[in-house]
């Protein structure tokens, strides 16, 4: 069981029009500031936020109560001059949790109407979170052969492939910047991950390193996934057996 919270700017379109035509730079700074603040507030509670779209952010919130969400929502409302909603969903898979959160918002099912927080009554504490941390192997050599924009175009293609592949397996993939991606999964099958790596290798001649972390909270799972990724590099640098996928569980 995983718990996800979707934070969305409400009434964003009409609000942006009030800023006039010379607004894009202000919107970009606002969105960056909002993501930074959300990541900061939730990471203090051992959670981890992921940018979905610039007006929408997903957060793994295993272990957080409605009161915890209200506390953060109050802080955000004081800091930003726009409306925000929080939709909390639980599910057996990340996709199910995100769908349940979205359904609650669309049906106006409130957990705290005064603070614009939606969701069904929260059940038992969510169990374990599994995060897959992938990065491009040899990204420096890839960058040396392509212009910066061509590298970005390739990363977008890789992200598209990853998103489609893992969405079919009820998992959610996010681009984290540079050549790094994180996938929220449930019981990742190493054979399936290997299949994805083979597809990407065949289509783009790109190899990925893949660290998997499993823990009770999002931040801890990401930490273990990154430790797994670092261990892969250590093994390779030491001349030991070439490893592409490694898992550490708390």
Buried (B, 14 or more C-beta within 10 A) or exposed (E): BBBBBBBBBEEBEEBBEEEEEEEEEEBEEBBEEBBEBBBEBBBEBBBBBBBBEBBEBBBBBBBBEBEBBBBBBEBBBEEBEBEBBBBBBBBEBBBBBBBBBBBBBEEEBBBBEEBBBBBBEBEEEBEBBBBBBBBBBEBEEBBEEEEEEEBEEBBEBBBEBBBEBBBEBBBBBBBBEEBBBBBBBBEBEEEBBEEBBEEBBEEBEBEBBBBBBBBBBBBBBBBBBBBBBBBBBEBBEEEEEEBBBBBBEE
